[in-house]
């Protein structure tokens, strides 16, 4: 369930940023997404360490994307 929730917020970010053209809402969404991916990482690591570790690059990527998103919010 946690994995599906974070996947939903991932799709929602694209919609908010590209379709609605609202970088502030997209930034709020990506902060929630980071928290959900971290929780997914913790839960997956309890079951299988490798599956948890495979979420680390994804977490790094969305953290980088959040910095870009925040920069766009601040520049507008």
CHARMM internal coordinates of N, CA and C (Angstrom, degrees):
IC EDIT
DIST 1 N 1 CA 1.4470
DIST 1 CA 1 C 1.5350
ANGL 1 N 1 CA 1 C 110.71
DIST 1 C 2 N 1.3201
ANGL 1 CA 1 C 2 N 116.73
DIHE 1 N 1 CA 1 C 2 N -41.53
DIST 2 N 2 CA 1.4604
ANGL 1 C 2 N 2 CA 121.08
DIHE 1 CA 1 C 2 N 2 CA 179.20
DIST 2 CA 2 C 1.5247
ANGL 2 N 2 CA 2 C 111.09
DIHE 1 C 2 N 2 CA 2 C -63.11
DIST 2 C 3 N 1.3218
ANGL 2 CA 2 C 3 N 116.76
DIHE 2 N 2 CA 2 C 3 N -41.42
DIST 3 N 3 CA 1.4635
ANGL 2 C 3 N 3 CA 120.91
DIHE 2 CA 2 C 3 N 3 CA 178.67
DIST 3 CA 3 C 1.5265
ANGL 3 N 3 CA 3 C 110.40
DIHE 2 C 3 N 3 CA 3 C -61.62
DIST 3 C 4 N 1.3175
ANGL 3 CA 3 C 4 N 117.60
DIHE 3 N 3 CA 3 C 4 N -44.17
DIST 4 N 4 CA 1.4722
ANGL 3 C 4 N 4 CA 121.54
DIHE 3 CA 3 C 4 N 4 CA 179.88
DIST 4 CA 4 C 1.5253
ANGL 4 N 4 CA 4 C 111.04
DIHE 3 C 4 N 4 CA 4 C -65.40
DIST 4 C 5 N 1.3166
ANGL 4 CA 4 C 5 N 117.58
DIHE 4 N 4 CA 4 C 5 N -36.28
DIST 5 N 5 CA 1.4610
ANGL 4 C 5 N 5 CA 121.27
DIHE 4 CA 4 C 5 N 5 CA 179.07
DIST 5 CA 5 C 1.5204
ANGL 5 N 5 CA 5 C 110.78
DIHE 4 C 5 N 5 CA 5 C -65.78
DIST 5 C 6 N 1.3318
ANGL 5 CA 5 C 6 N 116.89
DIHE 5 N 5 CA 5 C 6 N -44.73
DIST 6 N 6 CA 1.4551
ANGL 5 C 6 N 6 CA 118.27
DIHE 5 CA 5 C 6 N 6 CA 179.62
DIST 6 CA 6 C 1.5259
ANGL 6 N 6 CA 6 C 110.58
DIHE 5 C 6 N 6 CA 6 C -69.19
DIST 6 C 7 N 1.3062
ANGL 6 CA 6 C 7 N 117.74
DIHE 6 N 6 CA 6 C 7 N -31.23
DIST 7 N 7 CA 1.4628
ANGL 6 C 7 N 7 CA 120.87
DIHE 6 CA 6 C 7 N 7 CA 175.83
DIST 7 CA 7 C 1.5295
ANGL 7 N 7 CA 7 C 110.53
DIHE 6 C 7 N 7 CA 7 C -65.27
DIST 7 C 8 N 1.3349
ANGL 7 CA 7 C 8 N 117.02
DIHE 7 N 7 CA 7 C 8 N -40.06
DIST 8 N 8 CA 1.4613
ANGL 7 C 8 N 8 CA 121.63
DIHE 7 CA 7 C 8 N 8 CA 176.40
DIST 8 CA 8 C 1.5270
ANGL 8 N 8 CA 8 C 110.76
DIHE 7 C 8 N 8 CA 8 C -60.42
DIST 8 C 9 N 1.3393
ANGL 8 CA 8 C 9 N 117.40
DIHE 8 N 8 CA 8 C 9 N -45.94
DIST 9 N 9 CA 1.4597
ANGL 8 C 9 N 9 CA 120.60
DIHE 8 CA 8 C 9 N 9 CA 179.95
DIST 9 CA 9 C 1.5253
ANGL 9 N 9 CA 9 C 111.37
DIHE 8 C 9 N 9 CA 9 C -66.43
DIST 9 C 10 N 1.3160
ANGL 9 CA 9 C 10 N 117.29
DIHE 9 N 9 CA 9 C 10 N -28.97
DIST 10 N 10 CA 1.4541
ANGL 9 C 10 N 10 CA 120.38
DIHE 9 CA 9 C 10 N 10 CA 174.84
DIST 10 CA 10 C 1.5286
ANGL 10 N 10 CA 10 C 110.25
DIHE 9 C 10 N 10 CA 10 C -64.40
DIST 10 C 11 N 1.3321
ANGL 10 CA 10 C 11 N 116.67
DIHE 10 N 10 CA 10 C 11 N -48.12
DIST 11 N 11 CA 1.4684
ANGL 10 C 11 N 11 CA 120.31
DIHE 10 CA 10 C 11 N 11 CA 177.93
DIST 11 CA 11 C 1.5280
ANGL 11 N 11 CA 11 C 111.03
DIHE 10 C 11 N 11 CA 11 C -65.54
DIST 11 C 12 N 1.3153
ANGL 11 CA 11 C 12 N 117.01
DIHE 11 N 11 CA 11 C 12 N -37.15
DIST 12 N 12 CA 1.4565
ANGL 11 C 12 N 12 CA 121.33
DIHE 11 CA 11 C 12 N 12 CA -179.89
DIST 12 CA 12 C 1.5238
ANGL 12 N 12 CA 12 C 111.07
DIHE 11 C 12 N 12 CA 12 C -63.24
DIST 12 C 13 N 1.3245
ANGL 12 CA 12 C 13 N 117.66
DIHE 12 N 12 CA 12 C 13 N -37.42
DIST 13 N 13 CA 1.4627
ANGL 12 C 13 N 13 CA 120.21
DIHE 12 CA 12 C 13 N 13 CA 178.57
DIST 13 CA 13 C 1.5195
ANGL 13 N 13 CA 13 C 110.72
DIHE 12 C 13 N 13 CA 13 C -59.17
DIST 13 C 14 N 1.3163
ANGL 13 CA 13 C 14 N 117.14
DIHE 13 N 13 CA 13 C 14 N -46.23
DIST 14 N 14 CA 1.4692
ANGL 13 C 14 N 14 CA 120.40
DIHE 13 CA 13 C 14 N 14 CA 179.43
DIST 14 CA 14 C 1.5229
ANGL 14 N 14 CA 14 C 111.17
DIHE 13 C 14 N 14 CA 14 C -59.36
DIST 14 C 15 N 1.3197
ANGL 14 CA 14 C 15 N 116.26
DIHE 14 N 14 CA 14 C 15 N -42.67
DIST 15 N 15 CA 1.4589
ANGL 14 C 15 N 15 CA 120.48
DIHE 14 CA 14 C 15 N 15 CA 179.39
DIST 15 CA 15 C 1.5295
ANGL 15 N 15 CA 15 C 110.75
DIHE 14 C 15 N 15 CA 15 C -63.83
DIST 15 C 16 N 1.3237
ANGL 15 CA 15 C 16 N 117.29
DIHE 15 N 15 CA 15 C 16 N -47.77
DIST 16 N 16 CA 1.4650
ANGL 15 C 16 N 16 CA 120.68
DIHE 15 CA 15 C 16 N 16 CA -178.41
DIST 16 CA 16 C 1.5223
ANGL 16 N 16 CA 16 C 112.16
DIHE 15 C 16 N 16 CA 16 C -64.76
DIST 16 C 17 N 1.3091
ANGL 16 CA 16 C 17 N 116.82
DIHE 16 N 16 CA 16 C 17 N -40.27
DIST 17 N 17 CA 1.4607
ANGL 16 C 17 N 17 CA 120.38
DIHE 16 CA 16 C 17 N 17 CA -175.21
DIST 17 CA 17 C 1.5205
ANGL 17 N 17 CA 17 C 111.81
DIHE 16 C 17 N 17 CA 17 C -77.99
DIST 17 C 18 N 1.3317
ANGL 17 CA 17 C 18 N 117.76
DIHE 17 N 17 CA 17 C 18 N -47.34
DIST 18 N 18 CA 1.4519
ANGL 17 C 18 N 18 CA 120.82
DIHE 17 CA 17 C 18 N 18 CA -172.39
DIST 18 CA 18 C 1.5306
ANGL 18 N 18 CA 18 C 113.74
DIHE 17 C 18 N 18 CA 18 C -93.13
DIST 18 C 19 N 1.3130
ANGL 18 CA 18 C 19 N 118.81
DIHE 18 N 18 CA 18 C 19 N -37.45
DIST 19 N 19 CA 1.4699
ANGL 18 C 19 N 19 CA 120.48
DIHE 18 CA 18 C 19 N 19 CA -176.79
DIST 19 CA 19 C 1.5278
ANGL 19 N 19 CA 19 C 112.57
DIHE 18 C 19 N 19 CA 19 C -89.70
DIST 19 C 20 N 1.3207
ANGL 19 CA 19 C 20 N 116.19
DIHE 19 N 19 CA 19 C 20 N -46.25
DIST 20 N 20 CA 1.4608
ANGL 19 C 20 N 20 CA 120.35
DIHE 19 CA 19 C 20 N 20 CA -178.44
DIST 20 CA 20 C 1.5303
ANGL 20 N 20 CA 20 C 110.95
DIHE 19 C 20 N 20 CA 20 C -83.01
DIST 20 C 21 N 1.3253
ANGL 20 CA 20 C 21 N 117.66
DIHE 20 N 20 CA 20 C 21 N -20.78
DIST 21 N 21 CA 1.4700
ANGL 20 C 21 N 21 CA 123.75
DIHE 20 CA 20 C 21 N 21 CA -177.98
DIST 21 CA 21 C 1.5287
ANGL 21 N 21 CA 21 C 111.33
DIHE 20 C 21 N 21 CA 21 C 58.88
DIST 21 C 22 N 1.3230
ANGL 21 CA 21 C 22 N 115.03
DIHE 21 N 21 CA 21 C 22 N 46.86
DIST 22 N 22 CA 1.4520
ANGL 21 C 22 N 22 CA 120.64
DIHE 21 CA 21 C 22 N 22 CA 179.52
DIST 22 CA 22 C 1.5361
ANGL 22 N 22 CA 22 C 109.02
DIHE 21 C 22 N 22 CA 22 C -125.29
DIST 22 C 23 N 1.3437
ANGL 22 CA 22 C 23 N 116.34
DIHE 22 N 22 CA 22 C 23 N 87.80
DIST 23 N 23 CA 1.4652
ANGL 22 C 23 N 23 CA 119.31
DIHE 22 CA 22 C 23 N 23 CA -177.50
DIST 23 CA 23 C 1.5259
ANGL 23 N 23 CA 23 C 114.16
DIHE 22 C 23 N 23 CA 23 C -63.74
DIST 23 C 24 N 1.3419
ANGL 23 CA 23 C 24 N 117.57
DIHE 23 N 23 CA 23 C 24 N -28.47
DIST 24 N 24 CA 1.4663
ANGL 23 C 24 N 24 CA 118.95
DIHE 23 CA 23 C 24 N 24 CA 179.85
DIST 24 CA 24 C 1.5275
ANGL 24 N 24 CA 24 C 111.29
DIHE 23 C 24 N 24 CA 24 C -67.86
DIST 24 C 25 N 1.3236
ANGL 24 CA 24 C 25 N 117.20
DIHE 24 N 24 CA 24 C 25 N -46.47
DIST 25 N 25 CA 1.4701
ANGL 24 C 25 N 25 CA 119.43
DIHE 24 CA 24 C 25 N 25 CA 176.63
DIST 25 CA 25 C 1.5256
ANGL 25 N 25 CA 25 C 110.63
DIHE 24 C 25 N 25 CA 25 C -64.29
DIST 25 C 26 N 1.3244
ANGL 25 CA 25 C 26 N 116.21
DIHE 25 N 25 CA 25 C 26 N -37.21
DIST 26 N 26 CA 1.4616
ANGL 25 C 26 N 26 CA 119.92
DIHE 25 CA 25 C 26 N 26 CA 177.78
DIST 26 CA 26 C 1.5269
ANGL 26 N 26 CA 26 C 110.32
DIHE 25 C 26 N 26 CA 26 C -63.68
DIST 26 C 27 N 1.3340
ANGL 26 CA 26 C 27 N 117.36
DIHE 26 N 26 CA 26 C 27 N -37.51
DIST 27 N 27 CA 1.4630
ANGL 26 C 27 N 27 CA 120.36
DIHE 26 CA 26 C 27 N 27 CA 178.69
DIST 27 CA 27 C 1.5287
ANGL 27 N 27 CA 27 C 110.93
DIHE 26 C 27 N 27 CA 27 C -66.30
DIST 27 C 28 N 1.3149
ANGL 27 CA 27 C 28 N 116.86
DIHE 27 N 27 CA 27 C 28 N -42.50
DIST 28 N 28 CA 1.4752
ANGL 27 C 28 N 28 CA 120.38
DIHE 27 CA 27 C 28 N 28 CA 176.59
DIST 28 CA 28 C 1.5247
ANGL 28 N 28 CA 28 C 109.67
DIHE 27 C 28 N 28 CA 28 C -60.65
DIST 28 C 29 N 1.3233
ANGL 28 CA 28 C 29 N 115.56
DIHE 28 N 28 CA 28 C 29 N -42.59
DIST 29 N 29 CA 1.4655
ANGL 28 C 29 N 29 CA 120.57
DIHE 28 CA 28 C 29 N 29 CA 178.58
DIST 29 CA 29 C 1.5304
ANGL 29 N 29 CA 29 C 111.18
DIHE 28 C 29 N 29 CA 29 C -61.68
DIST 29 C 30 N 1.3163
ANGL 29 CA 29 C 30 N 117.26
DIHE 29 N 29 CA 29 C 30 N -42.72
DIST 30 N 30 CA 1.4708
ANGL 29 C 30 N 30 CA 119.28
DIHE 29 CA 29 C 30 N 30 CA -176.66
DIST 30 CA 30 C 1.5299
ANGL 30 N 30 CA 30 C 111.12
DIHE 29 C 30 N 30 CA 30 C -70.00
DIST 30 C 31 N 1.3304
ANGL 30 CA 30 C 31 N 117.65
DIHE 30 N 30 CA 30 C 31 N -29.02
DIST 31 N 31 CA 1.4706
ANGL 30 C 31 N 31 CA 119.16
DIHE 30 CA 30 C 31 N 31 CA 174.93
DIST 31 CA 31 C 1.5286
ANGL 31 N 31 CA 31 C 110.48
DIHE 30 C 31 N 31 CA 31 C -66.50
DIST 31 C 32 N 1.3289
ANGL 31 CA 31 C 32 N 115.68
DIHE 31 N 31 CA 31 C 32 N -40.82
DIST 32 N 32 CA 1.4670
ANGL 31 C 32 N 32 CA 119.76
DIHE 31 CA 31 C 32 N 32 CA 175.75
DIST 32 CA 32 C 1.5228
ANGL 32 N 32 CA 32 C 109.55
DIHE 31 C 32 N 32 CA 32 C -64.01
DIST 32 C 33 N 1.3289
ANGL 32 CA 32 C 33 N 116.13
DIHE 32 N 32 CA 32 C 33 N -40.81
DIST 33 N 33 CA 1.4652
ANGL 32 C 33 N 33 CA 121.19
DIHE 32 CA 32 C 33 N 33 CA 179.57
DIST 33 CA 33 C 1.5285
ANGL 33 N 33 CA 33 C 111.14
DIHE 32 C 33 N 33 CA 33 C -60.98
DIST 33 C 34 N 1.3074
ANGL 33 CA 33 C 34 N 117.47
DIHE 33 N 33 CA 33 C 34 N -42.67
DIST 34 N 34 CA 1.4747
ANGL 33 C 34 N 34 CA 120.70
DIHE 33 CA 33 C 34 N 34 CA 178.60
DIST 34 CA 34 C 1.5262
ANGL 34 N 34 CA 34 C 110.15
DIHE 33 C 34 N 34 CA 34 C -59.78
DIST 34 C 35 N 1.3259
ANGL 34 CA 34 C 35 N 117.08
DIHE 34 N 34 CA 34 C 35 N -44.96
DIST 35 N 35 CA 1.4684
ANGL 34 C 35 N 35 CA 120.63
DIHE 34 CA 34 C 35 N 35 CA 179.18
DIST 35 CA 35 C 1.5277
ANGL 35 N 35 CA 35 C 111.11
DIHE 34 C 35 N 35 CA 35 C -62.97
DIST 35 C 36 N 1.3275
ANGL 35 CA 35 C 36 N 116.55
DIHE 35 N 35 CA 35 C 36 N -42.08
DIST 36 N 36 CA 1.4683
ANGL 35 C 36 N 36 CA 120.02
DIHE 35 CA 35 C 36 N 36 CA -179.69
DIST 36 CA 36 C 1.5260
ANGL 36 N 36 CA 36 C 111.88
DIHE 35 C 36 N 36 CA 36 C -67.06
DIST 36 C 37 N 1.3193
ANGL 36 CA 36 C 37 N 117.00
DIHE 36 N 36 CA 36 C 37 N -39.65
DIST 37 N 37 CA 1.4735
ANGL 36 C 37 N 37 CA 119.56
DIHE 36 CA 36 C 37 N 37 CA 178.82
DIST 37 CA 37 C 1.5190
ANGL 37 N 37 CA 37 C 109.76
DIHE 36 C 37 N 37 CA 37 C -66.73
DIST 37 C 38 N 1.3274
ANGL 37 CA 37 C 38 N 117.27
DIHE 37 N 37 CA 37 C 38 N -38.61
DIST 38 N 38 CA 1.4619
ANGL 37 C 38 N 38 CA 119.62
DIHE 37 CA 37 C 38 N 38 CA 177.68
DIST 38 CA 38 C 1.5278
ANGL 38 N 38 CA 38 C 111.04
DIHE 37 C 38 N 38 CA 38 C -63.27
DIST 38 C 39 N 1.3341
ANGL 38 CA 38 C 39 N 116.37
DIHE 38 N 38 CA 38 C 39 N -42.44
DIST 39 N 39 CA 1.4745
ANGL 38 C 39 N 39 CA 119.42
DIHE 38 CA 38 C 39 N 39 CA 177.38
DIST 39 CA 39 C 1.5304
ANGL 39 N 39 CA 39 C 110.97
DIHE 38 C 39 N 39 CA 39 C -65.12
DIST 39 C 40 N 1.3300
ANGL 39 CA 39 C 40 N 116.36
DIHE 39 N 39 CA 39 C 40 N -38.25
DIST 40 N 40 CA 1.4621
ANGL 39 C 40 N 40 CA 120.31
DIHE 39 CA 39 C 40 N 40 CA 176.86
DIST 40 CA 40 C 1.5246
ANGL 40 N 40 CA 40 C 109.95
DIHE 39 C 40 N 40 CA 40 C -63.25
DIST 40 C 41 N 1.3219
ANGL 40 CA 40 C 41 N 116.69
DIHE 40 N 40 CA 40 C 41 N -42.17
DIST 41 N 41 CA 1.4710
ANGL 40 C 41 N 41 CA 121.76
DIHE 40 CA 40 C 41 N 41 CA 177.30
DIST 41 CA 41 C 1.5337
ANGL 41 N 41 CA 41 C 110.54
DIHE 40 C 41 N 41 CA 41 C -58.20
DIST 41 C 42 N 1.3335
ANGL 41 CA 41 C 42 N 116.47
DIHE 41 N 41 CA 41 C 42 N -47.27
DIST 42 N 42 CA 1.4649
ANGL 41 C 42 N 42 CA 119.80
DIHE 41 CA 41 C 42 N 42 CA -179.27
DIST 42 CA 42 C 1.5247
ANGL 42 N 42 CA 42 C 111.33
DIHE 41 C 42 N 42 CA 42 C -62.36
DIST 42 C 43 N 1.3292
ANGL 42 CA 42 C 43 N 116.89
DIHE 42 N 42 CA 42 C 43 N -43.72
DIST 43 N 43 CA 1.4641
ANGL 42 C 43 N 43 CA 120.16
DIHE 42 CA 42 C 43 N 43 CA -179.18
DIST 43 CA 43 C 1.5257
ANGL 43 N 43 CA 43 C 112.29
DIHE 42 C 43 N 43 CA 43 C -69.21
DIST 43 C 44 N 1.3272
ANGL 43 CA 43 C 44 N 117.27
DIHE 43 N 43 CA 43 C 44 N -40.93
DIST 44 N 44 CA 1.4605
ANGL 43 C 44 N 44 CA 120.55
DIHE 43 CA 43 C 44 N 44 CA 178.44
DIST 44 CA 44 C 1.5266
ANGL 44 N 44 CA 44 C 110.68
DIHE 43 C 44 N 44 CA 44 C -65.36
DIST 44 C 45 N 1.3385
ANGL 44 CA 44 C 45 N 117.10
DIHE 44 N 44 CA 44 C 45 N -37.15
DIST 45 N 45 CA 1.4716
ANGL 44 C 45 N 45 CA 120.52
DIHE 44 CA 44 C 45 N 45 CA -178.99
DIST 45 CA 45 C 1.5243
ANGL 45 N 45 CA 45 C 111.80
DIHE 44 C 45 N 45 CA 45 C -64.49
DIST 45 C 46 N 1.3184
ANGL 45 CA 45 C 46 N 116.78
DIHE 45 N 45 CA 45 C 46 N -31.34
DIST 46 N 46 CA 1.4672
ANGL 45 C 46 N 46 CA 120.06
DIHE 45 CA 45 C 46 N 46 CA 177.74
DIST 46 CA 46 C 1.5232
ANGL 46 N 46 CA 46 C 111.11
DIHE 45 C 46 N 46 CA 46 C -66.39
DIST 46 C 47 N 1.3327
ANGL 46 CA 46 C 47 N 116.15
DIHE 46 N 46 CA 46 C 47 N -34.39
DIST 47 N 47 CA 1.4571
ANGL 46 C 47 N 47 CA 121.11
DIHE 46 CA 46 C 47 N 47 CA -178.08
DIST 47 CA 47 C 1.5305
ANGL 47 N 47 CA 47 C 111.13
DIHE 46 C 47 N 47 CA 47 C -83.86
DIST 47 C 48 N 1.3345
ANGL 47 CA 47 C 48 N 115.45
DIHE 47 N 47 CA 47 C 48 N -48.15
DIST 48 N 48 CA 1.4614
ANGL 47 C 48 N 48 CA 121.16
DIHE 47 CA 47 C 48 N 48 CA -177.90
DIST 48 CA 48 C 1.5263
ANGL 48 N 48 CA 48 C 107.92
DIHE 47 C 48 N 48 CA 48 C -150.83
DIST 48 C 49 N 1.3204
ANGL 48 CA 48 C 49 N 116.87
DIHE 48 N 48 CA 48 C 49 N 116.16
DIST 49 N 49 CA 1.4553
ANGL 48 C 49 N 49 CA 121.31
DIHE 48 CA 48 C 49 N 49 CA -174.83
DIST 49 CA 49 C 1.5311
ANGL 49 N 49 CA 49 C 112.03
DIHE 48 C 49 N 49 CA 49 C -59.07
DIST 49 C 50 N 1.3240
ANGL 49 CA 49 C 50 N 117.47
DIHE 49 N 49 CA 49 C 50 N -38.90
DIST 50 N 50 CA 1.4656
ANGL 49 C 50 N 50 CA 120.98
DIHE 49 CA 49 C 50 N 50 CA -179.12
DIST 50 CA 50 C 1.5286
ANGL 50 N 50 CA 50 C 111.27
DIHE 49 C 50 N 50 CA 50 C -63.95
DIST 50 C 51 N 1.3138
ANGL 50 CA 50 C 51 N 117.64
DIHE 50 N 50 CA 50 C 51 N -42.47
DIST 51 N 51 CA 1.4658
ANGL 50 C 51 N 51 CA 119.89
DIHE 50 CA 50 C 51 N 51 CA -179.89
DIST 51 CA 51 C 1.5285
ANGL 51 N 51 CA 51 C 110.88
DIHE 50 C 51 N 51 CA 51 C -65.24
DIST 51 C 52 N 1.3108
ANGL 51 CA 51 C 52 N 117.01
DIHE 51 N 51 CA 51 C 52 N -33.31
DIST 52 N 52 CA 1.4624
ANGL 51 C 52 N 52 CA 120.00
DIHE 51 CA 51 C 52 N 52 CA 175.35
DIST 52 CA 52 C 1.5121
ANGL 52 N 52 CA 52 C 111.66
DIHE 51 C 52 N 52 CA 52 C -68.49
DIST 52 C 53 N 1.3244
ANGL 52 CA 52 C 53 N 116.43
DIHE 52 N 52 CA 52 C 53 N -43.78
DIST 53 N 53 CA 1.4616
ANGL 52 C 53 N 53 CA 120.27
DIHE 52 CA 52 C 53 N 53 CA -179.40
DIST 53 CA 53 C 1.5248
ANGL 53 N 53 CA 53 C 112.38
DIHE 52 C 53 N 53 CA 53 C -64.44
DIST 53 C 54 N 1.3139
ANGL 53 CA 53 C 54 N 117.20
DIHE 53 N 53 CA 53 C 54 N -28.31
DIST 54 N 54 CA 1.4553
ANGL 53 C 54 N 54 CA 120.27
DIHE 53 CA 53 C 54 N 54 CA 178.94
DIST 54 CA 54 C 1.5280
ANGL 54 N 54 CA 54 C 112.77
DIHE 53 C 54 N 54 CA 54 C -69.04
DIST 54 C 55 N 1.3217
ANGL 54 CA 54 C 55 N 117.47
DIHE 54 N 54 CA 54 C 55 N -14.45
DIST 55 N 55 CA 1.4615
ANGL 54 C 55 N 55 CA 120.65
DIHE 54 CA 54 C 55 N 55 CA 176.74
DIST 55 CA 55 C 1.5293
ANGL 55 N 55 CA 55 C 112.87
DIHE 54 C 55 N 55 CA 55 C -86.36
DIST 55 C 56 N 1.3243
ANGL 55 CA 55 C 56 N 117.78
DIHE 55 N 55 CA 55 C 56 N -11.43
DIST 56 N 56 CA 1.4684
ANGL 55 C 56 N 56 CA 121.28
DIHE 55 CA 55 C 56 N 56 CA -178.50
DIST 56 CA 56 C 1.5402
ANGL 56 N 56 CA 56 C 111.79
DIHE 55 C 56 N 56 CA 56 C -61.65
DIST 56 C 57 N 1.3377
ANGL 56 CA 56 C 57 N 120.71
DIHE 56 N 56 CA 56 C 57 N -48.26
DIST 57 N 57 CA 1.4727
ANGL 56 C 57 N 57 CA 119.09
DIHE 56 CA 56 C 57 N 57 CA 178.08
DIST 57 CA 57 C 1.5325
ANGL 57 N 57 CA 57 C 112.52
DIHE 56 C 57 N 57 CA 57 C -61.19
DIST 57 C 58 N 1.3138
ANGL 57 CA 57 C 58 N 116.96
DIHE 57 N 57 CA 57 C 58 N -36.72
DIST 58 N 58 CA 1.4633
ANGL 57 C 58 N 58 CA 121.14
DIHE 57 CA 57 C 58 N 58 CA 177.38
DIST 58 CA 58 C 1.5227
ANGL 58 N 58 CA 58 C 109.99
DIHE 57 C 58 N 58 CA 58 C -63.57
DIST 58 C 59 N 1.3157
ANGL 58 CA 58 C 59 N 116.99
DIHE 58 N 58 CA 58 C 59 N -43.59
DIST 59 N 59 CA 1.4579
ANGL 58 C 59 N 59 CA 121.67
DIHE 58 CA 58 C 59 N 59 CA 177.98
DIST 59 CA 59 C 1.5280
ANGL 59 N 59 CA 59 C 110.74
DIHE 58 C 59 N 59 CA 59 C -63.19
DIST 59 C 60 N 1.3214
ANGL 59 CA 59 C 60 N 116.65
DIHE 59 N 59 CA 59 C 60 N -40.84
DIST 60 N 60 CA 1.4706
ANGL 59 C 60 N 60 CA 120.44
DIHE 59 CA 59 C 60 N 60 CA 177.66
DIST 60 CA 60 C 1.5289
ANGL 60 N 60 CA 60 C 110.59
DIHE 59 C 60 N 60 CA 60 C -64.03
DIST 60 C 61 N 1.3244
ANGL 60 CA 60 C 61 N 117.17
DIHE 60 N 60 CA 60 C 61 N -41.77
DIST 61 N 61 CA 1.4593
ANGL 60 C 61 N 61 CA 120.66
DIHE 60 CA 60 C 61 N 61 CA -179.02
DIST 61 CA 61 C 1.5329
ANGL 61 N 61 CA 61 C 111.51
DIHE 60 C 61 N 61 CA 61 C -64.85
DIST 61 C 62 N 1.3252
ANGL 61 CA 61 C 62 N 118.28
DIHE 61 N 61 CA 61 C 62 N -45.72
DIST 62 N 62 CA 1.4575
ANGL 61 C 62 N 62 CA 118.39
DIHE 61 CA 61 C 62 N 62 CA -178.45
DIST 62 CA 62 C 1.5323
ANGL 62 N 62 CA 62 C 111.41
DIHE 61 C 62 N 62 CA 62 C -72.12
DIST 62 C 63 N 1.3211
ANGL 62 CA 62 C 63 N 117.32
DIHE 62 N 62 CA 62 C 63 N -25.38
DIST 63 N 63 CA 1.4655
ANGL 62 C 63 N 63 CA 119.65
DIHE 62 CA 62 C 63 N 63 CA 173.35
DIST 63 CA 63 C 1.5313
ANGL 63 N 63 CA 63 C 110.17
DIHE 62 C 63 N 63 CA 63 C -66.81
DIST 63 C 64 N 1.3234
ANGL 63 CA 63 C 64 N 116.32
DIHE 63 N 63 CA 63 C 64 N -42.63
DIST 64 N 64 CA 1.4680
ANGL 63 C 64 N 64 CA 120.88
DIHE 63 CA 63 C 64 N 64 CA 176.28
DIST 64 CA 64 C 1.5297
ANGL 64 N 64 CA 64 C 110.25
DIHE 63 C 64 N 64 CA 64 C -64.19
DIST 64 C 65 N 1.3299
ANGL 64 CA 64 C 65 N 116.97
DIHE 64 N 64 CA 64 C 65 N -43.02
DIST 65 N 65 CA 1.4665
ANGL 64 C 65 N 65 CA 121.18
DIHE 64 CA 64 C 65 N 65 CA 178.81
DIST 65 CA 65 C 1.5246
ANGL 65 N 65 CA 65 C 111.05
DIHE 64 C 65 N 65 CA 65 C -62.69
DIST 65 C 66 N 1.3248
ANGL 65 CA 65 C 66 N 117.17
DIHE 65 N 65 CA 65 C 66 N -33.61
DIST 66 N 66 CA 1.4625
ANGL 65 C 66 N 66 CA 119.66
DIHE 65 CA 65 C 66 N 66 CA 178.94
DIST 66 CA 66 C 1.5290
ANGL 66 N 66 CA 66 C 111.15
DIHE 65 C 66 N 66 CA 66 C -67.59
DIST 66 C 67 N 1.3237
ANGL 66 CA 66 C 67 N 117.32
DIHE 66 N 66 CA 66 C 67 N -34.05
DIST 67 N 67 CA 1.4690
ANGL 66 C 67 N 67 CA 120.74
DIHE 66 CA 66 C 67 N 67 CA 176.60
DIST 67 CA 67 C 1.5251
ANGL 67 N 67 CA 67 C 109.92
DIHE 66 C 67 N 67 CA 67 C -66.01
DIST 67 C 68 N 1.3101
ANGL 67 CA 67 C 68 N 116.61
DIHE 67 N 67 CA 67 C 68 N -42.67
DIST 68 N 68 CA 1.4657
ANGL 67 C 68 N 68 CA 120.41
DIHE 67 CA 67 C 68 N 68 CA 176.96
DIST 68 CA 68 C 1.5247
ANGL 68 N 68 CA 68 C 109.77
DIHE 67 C 68 N 68 CA 68 C -63.25
DIST 68 C 69 N 1.3249
ANGL 68 CA 68 C 69 N 117.02
DIHE 68 N 68 CA 68 C 69 N -44.54
DIST 69 N 69 CA 1.4622
ANGL 68 C 69 N 69 CA 122.14
DIHE 68 CA 68 C 69 N 69 CA 179.16
DIST 69 CA 69 C 1.5280
ANGL 69 N 69 CA 69 C 110.60
DIHE 68 C 69 N 69 CA 69 C -60.13
DIST 69 C 70 N 1.3284
ANGL 69 CA 69 C 70 N 117.63
DIHE 69 N 69 CA 69 C 70 N -45.23
DIST 70 N 70 CA 1.4537
ANGL 69 C 70 N 70 CA 121.40
DIHE 69 CA 69 C 70 N 70 CA 179.07
DIST 70 CA 70 C 1.5274
ANGL 70 N 70 CA 70 C 110.82
DIHE 69 C 70 N 70 CA 70 C -62.98
DIST 70 C 71 N 1.3053
ANGL 70 CA 70 C 71 N 117.45
DIHE 70 N 70 CA 70 C 71 N -40.29
DIST 71 N 71 CA 1.4627
ANGL 70 C 71 N 71 CA 121.25
DIHE 70 CA 70 C 71 N 71 CA 177.81
DIST 71 CA 71 C 1.5233
ANGL 71 N 71 CA 71 C 110.91
DIHE 70 C 71 N 71 CA 71 C -60.01
DIST 71 C 72 N 1.3031
ANGL 71 CA 71 C 72 N 117.05
DIHE 71 N 71 CA 71 C 72 N -41.90
DIST 72 N 72 CA 1.4626
ANGL 71 C 72 N 72 CA 121.29
DIHE 71 CA 71 C 72 N 72 CA 177.94
DIST 72 CA 72 C 1.5307
ANGL 72 N 72 CA 72 C 110.45
DIHE 71 C 72 N 72 CA 72 C -64.69
DIST 72 C 73 N 1.3217
ANGL 72 CA 72 C 73 N 117.10
DIHE 72 N 72 CA 72 C 73 N -40.71
DIST 73 N 73 CA 1.4676
ANGL 72 C 73 N 73 CA 120.45
DIHE 72 CA 72 C 73 N 73 CA 177.71
DIST 73 CA 73 C 1.5321
ANGL 73 N 73 CA 73 C 110.08
DIHE 72 C 73 N 73 CA 73 C -61.89
DIST 73 C 74 N 1.3061
ANGL 73 CA 73 C 74 N 116.86
DIHE 73 N 73 CA 73 C 74 N -44.87
DIST 74 N 74 CA 1.4729
ANGL 73 C 74 N 74 CA 120.72
DIHE 73 CA 73 C 74 N 74 CA -177.34
DIST 74 CA 74 C 1.5269
ANGL 74 N 74 CA 74 C 112.87
DIHE 73 C 74 N 74 CA 74 C -70.16
DIST 74 C 75 N 1.3197
ANGL 74 CA 74 C 75 N 117.27
DIHE 74 N 74 CA 74 C 75 N -31.05
DIST 75 N 75 CA 1.4567
ANGL 74 C 75 N 75 CA 120.52
DIHE 74 CA 74 C 75 N 75 CA -179.50
DIST 75 CA 75 C 1.5209
ANGL 75 N 75 CA 75 C 113.17
DIHE 74 C 75 N 75 CA 75 C -79.90
DIST 75 C 76 N 1.3244
ANGL 75 CA 75 C 76 N 117.04
DIHE 75 N 75 CA 75 C 76 N -17.14
DIST 76 N 76 CA 1.4762
ANGL 75 C 76 N 76 CA 119.43
DIHE 75 CA 75 C 76 N 76 CA -179.38
DIST 76 CA 76 C 1.4943
ANGL 76 N 76 CA 76 C 112.20
DIHE 75 C 76 N 76 CA 76 C -97.96
END
COOR INIT
IC SEED 1 N 1 CA 1 C
IC BUILD
